[in-house]
Each structure stands twice: as C-alpha cells, then as structure tokens.
Amino acid sequence: MELSASEKHHLNAAEGWLDLDDPVEAARELDEIGLANVIHPHVLLLRCRLYLAIHKPEYTHDIAITLTEQSPEIPDAWFYLACACSTLGQNEGAASALKKCFLAAEQNGAEKNWQDRALAAKDLEAFWCTNQTQI
C-alpha cells in the first residue's frame, strides 16, 4: 500500500501542524488522506502522535497495540505504546514497550536516539517520576 503524492503532502502537513502544536489543523490534514490509506502505518503513527497531543491516550494505545502486533520492527509504534501506557498509569506496560522500542531501534543503530527521545518525552514523565520514587 503506497501513499499518493497528495497523501504524502497531507501527511507531511499534518506532521508540521503537530510540530507547531496545532492538532486541529493536523487532524484536518490527516482527514484528507483517502479511505484506502487510513490504515497505512505512517498515517497510523501520526494518528498516535495526534491522539497523545489531544489527551486521548486510550486511542493511541489501541492503534499502537495493532501496529506493534502487525509491525513489531517499527520502534515508533513501541514508543507511542509506551507513551500511552505511561499516560494511562500502566507503568509495567510502558516499561515493556520502551524495552521493545529500544530493541527494535537497535536493529538499525538508532537505540541511543530513541533513548534520548524517551527521556525528553513529556508523555513519559509520569513513568520516569514513578520509577524514580520506587528506587
């Protein structure tokens, strides 16, 4: 399944709107992607990010579970699952997903990048705080 040039444009625009902290415009761009490609992994990963931005971690959780089952080699899916679990107070799930994220990233030499991203992620703050108080 391949995204058309127009759909790639909407995907990139949605990502840009999220970078600018405007999830409403990002959602509008994602809604322009054709029905046949709404389940494309790149579209679903951006939906995960969007749902985290609008404080709907349960939606991110559901999408990320599906993505990790279908494509366990994608670190992003594990990362978003960890973020959703952390936000939902599921710290064991967050820890497991982060480990799998780092293992998937290790396959392409990007483990350090993902570790840095995890440490900086606001959606993982509760996870890090909880683990600090348990030590």
Disulfide bonds with the S-S distance in Angstrom:
none
